[in-house]
Amino acid sequence: MSKKKLAMPLENGYLAQHFGHSREFAFFEIEDNKIVKEYRQEPPPHAEGTIPRWLVQNQATDILVGGIGPKAIEILYNQGINVYVGVAVDEAVNLALDFINGDLKFGQNYCHH
């Protein structure tokens, strides 16, 4: 049985353009290519490395982001978390379904620091 925990930063229910400034994250627990649980959670205040470590503590396996800095990517990769950068903005549930089906659409990394 395949299990994943997908996380993404949100802004008004849509994927946020900037990983570190989101006030809400969506989490999707996925088993055998089906969403079995969805919930939202407020991250800790933005400071270098805080949100990536929080995602590790929340057992995320995969992260969808529009933009993210190199230090955050490094922390997540070093913890074995897959980071999908430059994901096109859409509603969280649509992105979760696109992730499951291998249909994610990508643009550029919107974070340049």
C-alpha distances in whole Angstrom, upper triangle without the diagonal:
4,6,10,13,16,20,23,27,28,32,33,29,29,28,31,33,33,30,32,34,32,32,29,25,23,19,16,13,10,7,6,10,11,13,13,16,19,22,24,26,29,29,32,35,35,36,35,32,31,29,26,27,26,23,22,22,20,17,17,15,17,20,22,26,29,31,31,33,32,32,29,28,28,27,24,23,25,22,19,19,19,22,23,27,29,27,29,30,28,27,24,22,23,22,18,18,20,17,14,17,18,21,23,26,28,32,33,32,35,35,38,39
4,7,10,13,16,20,23,25,29,30,27,26,25,27,29,29,26,29,31,29,29,26,22,20,16,14,11,8,5,5,8,10,12,12,14,17,20,22,24,27,26,29,32,32,33,32,29,28,26,23,24,23,20,19,20,18,15,14,12,13,17,19,22,26,28,27,29,29,29,26,24,25,24,21,20,22,19,16,15,15,18,19,23,25,23,25,26,25,24,21,19,20,19,15,15,17,14,11,14,15,18,19,23,24,28,29,29,31,32,34,35
4,7,10,13,17,20,22,26,27,24,24,22,25,27,27,24,26,28,25,26,23,19,17,13,11,7,6,5,7,8,9,10,10,12,14,16,19,20,23,23,25,29,29,30,29,26,25,22,20,20,20,16,16,17,14,11,11,9,11,14,16,20,24,25,25,27,27,27,24,22,23,22,18,18,20,17,14,13,14,16,18,21,24,22,24,25,23,22,19,17,19,17,14,15,16,13,11,15,16,19,19,22,24,27,28,27,29,29,32,33
4,6,10,13,17,19,23,24,21,21,19,21,23,23,20,22,24,22,23,20,16,14,10,8,6,5,7,9,9,10,9,10,11,12,14,16,17,20,20,22,25,25,26,26,22,22,19,17,18,17,13,13,14,12,9,8,6,7,11,13,16,20,22,21,23,23,23,20,19,20,19,15,16,17,15,12,10,11,13,14,18,20,18,21,21,20,19,16,15,16,14,11,13,14,11,10,13,14,17,16,20,21,24,25,23,25,26,29,29
4,7,10,14,16,20,21,18,18,16,18,20,20,17,19,21,18,19,16,12,10,7,6,5,6,9,12,11,11,10,10,9,10,11,13,14,16,16,19,22,22,23,23,20,19,16,14,15,14,10,11,12,9,7,5,5,6,9,11,14,18,20,19,21,22,22,18,17,19,17,14,15,17,14,13,10,11,12,14,17,19,17,20,19,19,17,14,13,15,13,10,13,14,11,11,15,15,17,16,19,20,23,24,22,23,24,27,27
4,7,11,13,17,18,15,15,13,15,17,17,14,17,18,16,17,14,10,8,6,5,6,7,11,13,12,12,10,12,10,9,11,11,13,15,15,18,21,20,22,22,19,18,15,13,15,14,10,12,13,10,9,6,6,5,6,8,11,14,16,16,19,20,20,16,15,18,17,13,14,17,15,13,10,9,10,11,14,16,13,16,16,15,14,10,11,13,10,7,11,12,9,10,13,13,15,13,16,17,19,20,19,20,20,24,24
4,7,10,13,15,13,12,10,12,14,14,11,13,15,12,13,10,7,6,5,6,9,11,14,17,15,15,12,14,12,10,10,9,10,12,11,15,17,17,19,19,16,15,12,11,13,11,8,11,12,9,10,6,8,6,5,6,9,12,14,14,17,18,18,14,14,17,15,12,14,17,15,14,10,10,10,11,13,15,13,15,14,14,13,9,11,13,10,9,13,13,11,13,16,16,17,14,16,17,19,19,17,18,18,21,22
4,6,10,12,10,9,7,8,10,10,8,11,12,9,11,9,5,5,7,9,12,14,18,20,17,17,15,16,14,12,11,10,10,12,11,14,16,15,18,18,16,15,11,11,14,13,10,13,15,12,13,10,11,9,6,5,6,9,11,11,15,17,17,14,13,17,16,13,15,18,17,16,12,12,10,10,11,12,10,12,11,11,10,8,10,12,9,9,13,13,11,14,17,16,16,13,15,14,16,16,14,15,15,19,19
4,7,10,9,8,6,5,8,8,6,8,8,6,8,6,4,6,9,12,15,17,21,23,21,21,18,19,17,14,12,10,10,10,9,12,13,12,15,16,15,14,10,11,14,12,11,14,16,14,15,12,14,12,9,8,7,9,10,10,14,16,17,13,14,17,16,14,17,20,18,19,15,15,12,12,12,13,11,13,11,12,11,9,12,14,12,12,16,16,15,18,20,19,19,16,16,16,16,16,14,13,13,17,18
4,6,6,5,5,5,8,9,9,11,9,6,7,5,5,7,10,13,17,19,22,25,22,21,18,20,17,13,12,9,10,10,11,14,15,14,18,19,18,17,13,15,18,16,14,18,19,16,18,15,17,15,12,10,9,10,12,13,17,20,20,17,18,21,20,18,21,24,22,22,19,18,16,15,14,14,12,13,10,10,9,8,11,13,11,13,16,16,16,19,21,21,19,16,17,17,17,17,16,14,15,19,20
4,5,5,6,5,8,9,10,12,9,6,7,7,9,10,14,16,20,22,26,28,25,24,21,23,20,16,15,12,12,12,13,16,15,15,19,20,20,19,16,18,21,18,17,21,22,20,22,19,21,19,15,13,12,11,13,15,18,21,22,19,20,24,23,21,24,27,25,26,22,21,19,18,16,15,14,13,10,10,9,10,13,14,14,15,18,19,19,22,23,23,22,18,18,18,18,18,17,15,16,19,20
4,6,8,8,11,13,14,15,13,10,10,9,11,11,15,17,21,23,26,29,26,24,21,23,20,16,14,12,13,13,15,18,18,18,22,24,24,22,19,21,24,21,20,24,24,22,24,21,23,21,18,16,15,14,16,18,22,25,26,23,24,27,26,24,27,30,29,29,25,24,22,20,20,18,16,15,11,11,9,10,13,14,14,16,18,19,20,22,24,24,22,20,20,20,20,21,20,18,19,23,24
4,7,9,12,14,14,16,14,11,11,9,9,9,12,14,17,19,23,25,22,20,17,19,16,13,12,10,12,13,15,18,19,19,23,24,24,22,19,20,23,20,19,22,23,20,22,19,21,18,16,14,14,14,16,18,22,25,26,22,23,26,26,23,26,28,27,27,23,22,20,18,18,17,15,14,10,9,6,6,9,11,11,12,15,16,17,19,20,21,19,17,18,19,19,20,20,18,20,23,25
4,6,9,12,12,15,14,11,12,10,10,10,13,14,18,19,23,25,21,20,18,20,18,14,14,12,14,15,16,19,20,19,22,23,23,22,18,20,23,20,18,22,23,21,22,19,20,17,14,11,11,11,13,16,20,23,24,21,21,24,24,22,24,27,26,25,21,20,18,16,15,14,11,10,6,5,4,6,9,9,9,11,14,14,15,17,19,19,17,14,14,15,16,17,16,15,17,21,22
4,7,9,9,12,12,9,11,10,9,9,12,13,17,18,22,24,21,20,18,20,18,15,14,13,14,14,15,18,18,17,20,21,20,19,16,17,20,18,16,19,21,19,20,16,17,14,11,8,7,7,10,12,16,19,20,17,17,21,21,18,20,24,23,22,18,17,14,12,11,10,8,8,5,6,6,6,10,10,8,11,13,13,13,16,18,17,16,12,12,12,13,14,13,12,14,18,19
4,6,7,9,8,6,9,9,9,11,14,16,20,21,25,27,24,23,21,23,21,17,16,14,14,13,13,16,16,14,17,18,18,17,14,15,19,17,16,19,21,19,20,17,19,16,12,10,7,6,8,10,14,17,18,15,16,20,20,18,20,23,22,23,19,18,15,13,12,11,10,10,7,9,10,10,14,14,12,14,17,16,16,20,21,20,19,15,15,14,14,13,12,10,11,15,16
4,7,9,9,9,12,12,12,14,17,19,22,24,27,29,26,26,24,26,24,21,20,17,17,17,16,18,17,15,17,17,18,18,15,16,20,19,17,21,23,21,22,19,20,17,13,11,7,5,6,8,12,15,17,15,15,19,19,18,20,23,23,23,19,18,14,13,10,9,9,9,8,11,12,13,16,16,14,16,19,18,17,21,22,21,19,15,14,12,11,10,9,6,8,12,14
4,6,6,7,11,12,12,14,17,19,23,24,28,30,27,27,25,27,25,21,20,17,16,15,13,15,14,11,13,14,14,15,12,13,17,16,15,18,21,20,21,18,19,17,13,11,7,6,5,6,9,13,14,12,13,16,16,16,18,21,21,21,18,17,14,13,11,10,11,12,11,14,15,15,18,19,16,18,21,20,19,23,24,23,22,18,17,15,14,12,9,7,6,10,11
4,6,6,10,10,9,12,14,17,20,22,25,27,25,25,23,24,22,19,18,15,14,13,11,12,12,10,12,12,11,12,9,10,13,13,12,15,17,16,17,15,16,14,10,9,6,7,6,5,8,11,12,9,10,14,13,12,15,18,17,18,15,14,11,12,10,11,11,13,12,15,15,14,18,18,15,17,20,19,18,21,23,22,21,17,17,15,15,14,10,9,8,12,12
4,6,9,10,11,14,16,19,22,24,28,30,28,28,25,27,24,21,19,16,14,12,9,10,9,6,8,9,9,9,7,9,12,12,12,15,16,16,18,16,18,16,13,13,10,11,9,7,8,12,11,9,11,14,13,13,16,18,18,19,16,17,14,15,13,14,15,17,16,18,18,17,20,22,19,20,23,23,21,24,27,25,25,21,21,19,18,17,13,12,10,12,11
4,6,9,11,14,17,20,23,25,29,32,29,29,26,27,25,21,19,15,14,11,10,10,9,7,10,11,13,12,10,12,15,14,14,18,19,18,20,18,21,19,15,14,12,12,10,10,11,15,15,13,15,18,17,17,20,22,21,23,20,20,17,17,15,16,16,17,15,17,18,17,20,22,19,21,24,24,23,26,28,27,26,22,22,20,19,18,15,12,11,14,13
4,6,7,11,14,17,20,23,26,29,27,26,23,24,21,18,15,12,11,9,8,10,9,9,12,14,14,13,10,12,15,13,13,17,18,16,19,16,19,17,13,13,11,11,11,11,14,17,17,14,16,19,18,17,20,22,21,22,19,19,16,16,15,16,15,16,14,15,14,13,17,18,17,18,21,21,20,23,25,25,24,21,21,19,19,18,16,14,13,16,16
4,7,10,13,17,20,23,27,30,28,26,23,24,20,17,14,10,9,6,6,9,8,9,13,15,16,13,11,14,16,13,14,17,17,16,19,17,20,19,16,15,14,15,15,15,17,20,20,17,19,22,20,19,22,24,23,24,21,21,19,19,19,19,18,19,16,17,16,14,18,20,18,19,22,23,22,25,27,27,26,23,24,23,23,22,19,17,17,20,20
4,7,10,13,16,19,23,26,24,23,19,20,17,13,10,7,6,5,6,10,11,12,15,17,17,14,11,14,15,13,12,16,16,14,16,15,18,16,14,13,13,14,15,15,18,21,20,17,19,22,20,18,21,23,22,22,19,20,18,18,18,18,17,18,15,15,13,11,14,17,16,16,19,20,19,21,24,24,24,21,22,22,22,22,20,18,18,21,21
4,7,10,13,16,20,22,21,19,16,17,14,11,8,5,5,6,7,11,13,13,16,17,16,14,10,12,14,11,10,13,14,11,13,11,14,13,10,10,11,13,14,14,17,19,19,15,17,19,18,16,19,21,19,19,16,16,15,15,16,17,15,16,14,14,12,9,12,15,13,13,16,17,16,18,21,21,21,18,20,19,21,20,18,18,18,21,21
4,7,10,13,16,19,17,16,12,14,11,7,6,4,7,9,10,14,16,17,20,21,19,17,13,14,16,13,11,14,15,12,13,11,13,12,10,10,11,14,16,16,19,22,22,18,18,21,20,17,20,22,20,19,16,16,15,15,16,17,15,16,14,13,10,7,9,12,11,10,13,15,14,15,18,19,19,16,18,19,21,21,20,19,20,23,24
4,7,10,13,16,15,13,10,11,8,6,5,6,8,11,12,15,18,18,21,21,19,17,14,14,15,13,10,12,13,9,10,8,10,10,9,10,13,16,18,18,21,22,22,18,18,21,19,16,18,20,18,17,14,14,14,15,17,18,16,18,16,15,13,9,10,13,11,9,13,15,13,14,17,18,18,17,19,20,22,23,21,21,22,25,26
4,6,10,13,11,10,6,8,6,5,7,9,11,15,15,19,22,22,24,25,22,21,17,17,18,16,13,15,15,11,11,9,10,10,10,11,14,17,20,20,23,24,24,20,20,22,21,17,19,22,19,18,15,14,15,15,18,19,16,18,17,15,13,9,9,11,10,7,10,12,11,11,14,15,17,15,18,20,22,24,22,23,24,27,28
4,7,10,10,8,6,6,5,6,9,12,13,17,18,21,24,24,26,26,23,22,19,18,19,17,13,14,15,11,10,9,10,10,12,14,17,20,23,22,25,26,26,22,21,23,22,18,20,21,18,17,14,15,16,17,20,22,19,21,20,19,17,13,12,14,13,10,12,14,12,11,15,16,18,17,21,22,25,26,25,26,27,30,30
4,7,6,5,5,6,7,9,12,15,17,20,21,24,27,27,29,29,26,25,21,20,21,19,16,17,18,14,13,11,10,11,13,14,18,21,23,23,26,27,27,24,22,24,23,19,20,22,19,17,15,15,16,17,20,22,19,21,21,19,17,14,12,14,13,9,10,12,10,8,12,14,16,16,20,21,25,26,25,27,28,31,32
4,5,5,7,7,9,12,15,18,20,24,24,27,30,31,32,32,29,28,25,23,24,22,19,19,20,17,14,13,12,13,16,18,21,24,27,27,29,30,30,26,25,27,25,22,22,24,21,19,17,17,19,19,23,25,22,24,24,22,21,17,15,17,16,12,12,15,13,10,13,15,18,18,22,24,27,29,29,30,31,34,35
4,6,9,9,13,15,18,21,24,27,27,30,33,33,35,34,31,31,27,26,26,25,22,22,23,20,18,16,14,15,18,19,23,26,28,28,31,31,32,28,27,28,27,24,23,25,23,20,19,18,20,20,24,26,23,24,25,23,22,19,17,17,17,13,13,15,13,9,11,14,17,18,22,24,28,30,29,31,33,36,37
4,7,9,12,14,17,20,22,26,26,29,32,32,34,33,30,30,26,25,26,25,21,22,23,20,18,16,14,14,16,16,20,23,26,26,29,29,30,27,25,27,26,23,23,25,23,20,18,17,18,18,21,23,19,21,22,20,19,16,13,14,13,10,9,11,9,6,8,10,13,15,18,21,24,27,27,28,30,33,34
4,6,9,11,15,18,21,24,25,28,31,31,33,33,31,30,26,25,26,24,21,22,23,20,18,16,15,15,17,17,21,23,26,27,30,31,31,28,26,29,28,24,25,27,24,22,20,19,20,19,23,24,20,22,21,19,17,15,12,13,13,10,9,12,11,8,10,13,15,16,20,22,26,28,28,29,31,34,35
4,6,7,11,14,17,20,22,25,28,28,31,31,28,27,23,23,24,22,19,20,21,17,16,14,14,14,15,16,19,22,24,25,28,29,30,26,25,27,26,23,24,26,23,21,19,18,19,19,22,23,19,20,20,17,15,12,9,11,12,8,8,12,11,9,12,14,16,16,20,22,25,27,27,28,29,32,33
4,7,10,14,17,20,22,25,28,29,31,32,29,27,24,24,24,22,19,20,20,16,16,15,15,16,17,18,21,24,27,27,30,31,31,28,27,29,27,24,25,27,24,22,20,20,21,21,24,26,23,24,23,20,18,15,12,15,15,12,12,15,14,12,15,18,19,20,23,25,28,30,29,30,31,35,36
4,7,10,13,17,19,22,25,26,28,29,27,25,21,21,22,19,17,18,18,14,14,13,15,15,16,17,20,23,25,25,28,30,29,26,25,28,26,22,24,26,23,22,19,20,20,21,23,25,22,23,22,19,16,13,11,15,15,11,13,16,15,14,17,19,20,20,23,25,28,29,28,29,29,33,34
4,7,10,14,16,19,22,23,26,27,25,23,19,20,21,18,15,17,17,13,14,13,15,14,14,15,17,20,22,23,26,28,28,24,24,26,24,21,23,26,23,22,19,19,19,19,21,22,19,20,19,16,13,10,9,12,13,10,12,15,14,14,17,19,20,19,21,23,25,27,26,26,27,30,31
4,7,10,13,16,19,21,23,25,23,20,17,18,19,15,14,16,16,12,14,13,15,15,15,15,17,20,22,22,25,27,26,23,23,26,24,21,23,25,22,22,19,20,20,20,22,23,20,21,19,17,14,11,11,14,14,12,15,18,17,17,20,22,22,21,23,24,26,27,25,25,26,29,30
4,7,10,13,16,17,20,22,20,18,14,16,17,14,12,16,15,12,14,13,16,15,14,14,16,18,19,20,22,25,24,20,21,24,22,20,23,24,22,22,19,20,19,19,20,21,19,20,17,16,13,10,12,15,15,13,16,19,18,19,22,23,23,21,23,23,25,25,23,23,23,27,27
4,6,10,13,14,17,19,18,15,12,14,15,11,11,14,13,10,13,13,16,16,14,15,16,18,19,19,21,23,22,19,20,23,20,18,22,23,21,21,18,20,19,20,21,22,20,22,19,18,16,13,15,18,17,16,19,21,20,21,24,25,25,23,25,25,26,26,24,23,22,26,25
4,7,9,11,14,17,16,13,10,13,14,10,11,15,14,12,15,15,18,18,15,16,16,18,18,18,20,22,21,18,20,22,20,18,22,23,21,22,20,21,20,21,21,22,21,22,20,19,17,15,17,20,19,19,22,24,22,24,27,27,27,24,26,25,26,26,23,22,21,24,23
4,7,8,11,13,12,9,7,10,10,7,9,12,11,10,14,13,17,16,14,15,15,17,17,15,17,19,17,14,17,19,16,15,19,20,18,20,17,19,17,19,19,21,20,22,20,20,19,16,19,22,20,19,23,24,22,24,27,27,27,24,25,24,25,24,21,20,19,21,20
4,6,9,11,11,7,7,10,10,7,10,13,12,12,15,15,19,19,17,18,17,19,18,16,17,19,17,14,17,19,16,16,20,20,19,21,19,21,19,21,21,23,23,25,23,24,22,20,23,25,23,23,27,27,25,27,31,30,30,27,28,27,27,26,23,21,19,22,20
4,6,10,11,8,8,12,12,10,13,16,15,16,19,18,21,21,18,19,18,19,18,16,16,19,17,14,18,19,17,18,21,22,21,23,21,23,21,22,22,23,23,25,23,24,23,21,25,27,25,25,29,29,27,30,33,32,32,28,29,27,27,25,22,20,18,20,18
4,7,8,7,7,10,11,11,13,15,16,16,19,18,21,20,17,18,16,17,15,13,12,15,13,11,15,17,15,16,19,20,19,22,19,21,19,20,19,20,21,23,21,23,23,21,25,26,24,24,28,28,26,29,32,30,30,27,27,25,24,22,19,17,15,16,14
4,6,5,8,10,11,11,14,15,16,17,20,19,21,21,18,19,17,19,16,13,12,14,11,11,14,15,13,15,18,18,18,21,19,21,19,21,20,21,23,25,24,26,26,24,27,29,26,27,30,30,28,31,33,32,32,29,29,26,26,23,20,18,15,16,14
4,6,8,9,10,12,13,14,16,18,19,18,20,20,17,19,17,18,15,12,10,11,8,8,12,12,10,13,15,15,16,19,17,19,17,19,18,20,22,24,24,26,27,25,28,29,26,27,30,30,27,30,33,31,31,28,28,25,25,22,18,18,14,15,12
4,6,6,6,9,10,11,12,14,16,15,17,17,15,17,16,18,15,12,10,11,7,6,10,10,7,9,13,12,12,15,14,16,15,18,17,20,21,24,24,26,26,23,26,28,25,24,28,28,25,28,30,29,29,26,27,24,24,22,18,18,15,16,14
4,6,5,6,9,10,11,12,14,14,17,17,15,17,16,18,16,13,13,14,11,9,12,13,10,11,15,15,14,17,15,17,16,19,19,21,22,24,24,25,25,22,25,27,24,24,28,28,25,27,30,29,30,27,27,26,26,24,20,20,17,19,16
4,5,5,6,9,10,10,12,12,14,14,12,14,13,15,14,11,12,13,11,8,11,13,10,10,14,14,13,15,13,15,13,16,16,18,19,21,20,22,21,18,21,23,20,20,24,24,22,24,27,26,26,23,24,22,23,21,18,17,15,18,16
4,5,5,6,9,10,11,10,12,12,10,12,12,15,14,10,11,11,9,6,8,9,6,6,10,11,9,12,10,12,11,14,14,17,18,21,20,22,22,19,22,23,20,19,23,23,20,22,25,24,25,22,23,21,22,20,17,17,15,17,16
4,5,5,6,9,10,10,13,14,13,16,16,19,17,14,14,14,12,9,11,11,8,8,11,11,9,12,11,14,14,17,18,21,21,24,24,25,25,22,24,26,23,22,25,26,23,24,28,26,28,25,26,25,26,24,21,21,19,21,19
4,5,5,6,9,9,12,13,12,15,15,19,18,15,16,17,14,11,13,14,11,10,14,14,12,14,12,15,15,18,18,21,21,24,23,24,23,19,22,24,21,20,24,24,22,23,27,26,27,24,26,25,26,25,21,22,20,22,20
4,5,5,6,6,9,10,9,12,13,16,16,14,15,16,14,11,12,13,10,8,12,13,10,12,9,12,12,14,16,19,18,21,20,21,20,17,19,21,18,17,20,21,18,20,23,22,24,21,23,22,23,22,19,20,19,21,20
4,5,5,6,8,10,11,14,15,19,18,16,17,17,14,11,12,12,9,7,10,10,7,9,8,11,12,16,17,21,20,23,23,24,23,20,21,23,21,19,22,23,19,21,24,23,25,23,25,24,25,24,21,23,21,23,22
4,5,8,11,13,13,17,18,22,21,19,20,20,17,14,16,16,12,11,14,14,10,13,12,15,16,19,21,24,23,26,26,26,25,21,22,25,23,20,24,25,22,23,26,26,28,25,28,27,28,28,25,25,24,26,25
4,6,9,11,12,15,17,20,20,19,20,21,19,15,16,17,14,12,15,16,12,13,11,14,15,18,20,22,21,24,23,23,21,18,19,22,20,17,21,22,19,20,24,24,25,23,25,25,27,27,24,25,23,26,25
4,6,9,11,14,17,20,21,19,20,21,19,16,16,17,14,11,13,14,10,10,9,12,14,16,19,22,21,24,24,23,22,18,19,22,19,17,20,21,18,18,22,21,24,22,24,24,26,26,24,25,24,27,26
4,6,7,11,13,17,18,16,18,18,17,14,14,15,13,10,12,13,10,10,7,9,10,13,15,18,17,20,20,20,19,15,16,18,16,13,17,17,14,15,19,18,20,18,21,21,23,23,20,22,21,24,24
4,7,10,13,17,18,17,18,18,18,15,13,14,13,9,10,12,9,7,5,6,9,11,14,18,16,20,20,20,20,16,17,18,15,13,16,16,12,13,16,16,18,16,19,19,22,22,20,22,22,24,24
4,7,10,14,15,14,16,16,17,13,12,14,13,9,10,13,11,9,5,5,6,8,11,14,13,16,17,17,17,14,15,16,12,11,13,13,10,11,14,13,15,13,16,15,18,18,17,19,19,21,22
4,6,10,11,11,13,14,15,11,10,13,12,9,10,13,12,11,7,6,5,6,8,11,10,13,14,15,15,12,14,14,11,10,14,13,10,13,15,14,15,12,14,14,16,16,14,15,15,18,19
4,7,9,10,13,15,16,13,11,15,15,12,13,16,16,14,11,9,6,5,6,8,7,10,10,11,12,10,12,12,8,9,12,11,9,12,14,13,13,9,11,10,12,13,11,13,14,17,18
4,6,7,10,13,14,11,10,14,15,12,14,17,17,16,13,11,7,6,5,6,6,9,9,11,12,11,14,14,10,12,15,14,12,16,17,16,15,11,11,10,11,10,8,9,10,13,15
4,7,11,13,15,13,12,16,17,15,16,20,20,19,16,14,10,8,6,4,5,7,7,10,13,12,15,15,12,14,17,15,14,18,19,17,16,12,11,9,8,8,6,6,8,11,14
4,7,10,12,10,10,14,15,14,15,18,19,19,16,14,11,10,6,6,8,10,11,14,16,15,19,18,15,17,20,18,17,21,22,20,19,15,14,11,10,8,5,4,4,8,10
4,7,9,7,7,10,12,11,13,15,16,17,14,13,9,10,7,9,11,13,14,17,18,17,21,21,17,19,22,20,18,22,24,21,21,17,17,14,13,10,7,7,5,8,8
4,6,6,6,9,10,11,12,15,16,17,15,15,11,12,10,12,14,17,18,21,22,21,24,24,21,22,25,24,22,25,27,24,24,20,20,17,16,13,9,9,6,7,6
4,5,5,6,9,10,10,12,14,15,14,14,11,13,11,13,16,19,20,23,25,23,26,26,23,24,27,25,22,26,27,24,25,21,21,18,17,14,10,12,9,9,7
4,5,5,6,9,10,11,13,15,14,14,12,15,13,16,18,22,22,25,26,24,27,28,24,25,28,27,24,27,29,26,27,24,24,21,20,17,14,15,12,11,9
4,5,5,6,9,10,11,13,11,12,10,12,11,14,16,19,20,22,23,21,24,24,21,21,25,24,21,24,26,24,24,21,21,19,19,16,13,14,11,12,11
4,6,5,6,8,10,11,9,9,7,10,9,12,14,18,19,21,23,20,23,23,20,20,23,22,19,22,24,21,22,19,19,17,17,15,11,13,11,12,12
4,5,5,6,9,10,10,11,10,13,13,16,18,21,23,25,26,24,26,27,23,23,26,25,22,24,26,24,25,22,22,20,20,18,15,17,14,15,13
4,6,5,6,9,9,11,10,14,14,18,19,23,23,25,26,23,26,27,23,23,26,25,22,24,27,25,26,23,24,22,22,20,17,18,16,17,15
4,5,5,7,5,7,7,11,12,16,17,20,21,23,23,20,22,23,20,19,22,21,18,20,23,21,22,20,21,19,20,19,16,18,16,17,17
4,5,5,5,6,7,11,12,16,17,21,22,24,25,22,24,24,21,20,23,22,18,20,23,20,22,19,21,19,20,19,16,19,17,18,18
4,5,7,10,11,15,16,20,21,25,26,28,28,25,27,28,24,23,26,25,22,23,26,24,26,23,25,23,24,22,19,22,20,21,19
4,6,9,11,15,17,20,21,24,25,27,27,24,25,26,23,21,24,24,20,22,24,23,25,23,25,23,25,23,21,23,21,22,21
4,7,9,13,15,19,19,23,24,25,26,22,24,24,21,19,22,21,18,19,21,20,22,20,22,21,23,22,20,23,22,23,22
4,6,10,12,16,16,20,21,22,22,19,20,21,17,16,19,18,15,16,19,17,19,17,19,18,20,20,18,20,19,21,21
4,7,10,13,13,17,18,19,20,17,19,19,15,14,17,15,12,14,16,14,16,14,16,15,17,17,15,18,18,20,20
4,6,10,10,14,15,17,18,16,18,18,14,14,16,15,12,15,17,14,15,13,14,12,14,14,12,14,14,16,17
4,7,7,10,13,14,16,14,16,15,11,12,14,12,10,13,14,12,12,9,10,9,11,11,10,12,13,16,17
4,6,9,11,14,16,15,17,17,13,14,17,14,13,16,17,15,14,11,10,8,8,7,6,9,10,12,14
4,6,9,12,15,15,17,16,12,15,17,14,13,17,18,15,14,10,8,5,5,5,4,7,9,12,15
4,6,9,12,11,14,12,9,11,13,11,10,14,15,12,11,7,6,4,6,8,8,10,12,15,18
4,6,10,11,13,11,9,12,14,11,12,15,15,14,11,8,6,5,6,9,10,10,14,17,20
4,7,9,12,10,8,12,14,12,13,16,17,16,13,10,9,9,9,11,12,11,14,18,20
4,6,8,7,6,10,11,10,12,15,15,15,12,10,10,11,12,15,15,15,18,21,24
4,6,5,6,9,10,11,12,15,15,16,14,12,13,15,16,18,18,17,20,24,26
4,5,5,6,9,10,10,12,14,15,14,12,13,15,17,18,18,18,20,23,25
4,5,5,6,9,10,11,12,14,13,12,14,17,19,21,21,21,23,27,28
4,5,5,6,9,10,11,12,10,10,11,14,17,19,20,20,23,26,28
4,5,5,6,9,10,10,9,7,9,11,14,16,17,17,20,23,25
4,5,5,6,9,10,10,9,12,14,17,19,19,20,22,25,27
4,5,5,6,8,8,9,12,15,18,21,21,22,24,28,30
4,5,5,6,5,5,8,11,15,18,19,20,22,26,28
4,5,5,6,6,9,12,15,17,18,20,21,24,26
4,6,8,9,13,15,19,21,21,23,25,28,30
4,5,8,12,15,18,21,22,24,26,29,31
4,6,9,12,16,18,19,22,24,26,29
4,6,10,13,16,18,20,23,25,28
4,7,10,13,14,16,19,22,24
4,7,10,13,14,17,20,23
4,7,9,11,14,16,19
4,7,9,12,14,17
4,6,9,10,14
4,6,7,10
4,7,10
4,6
4
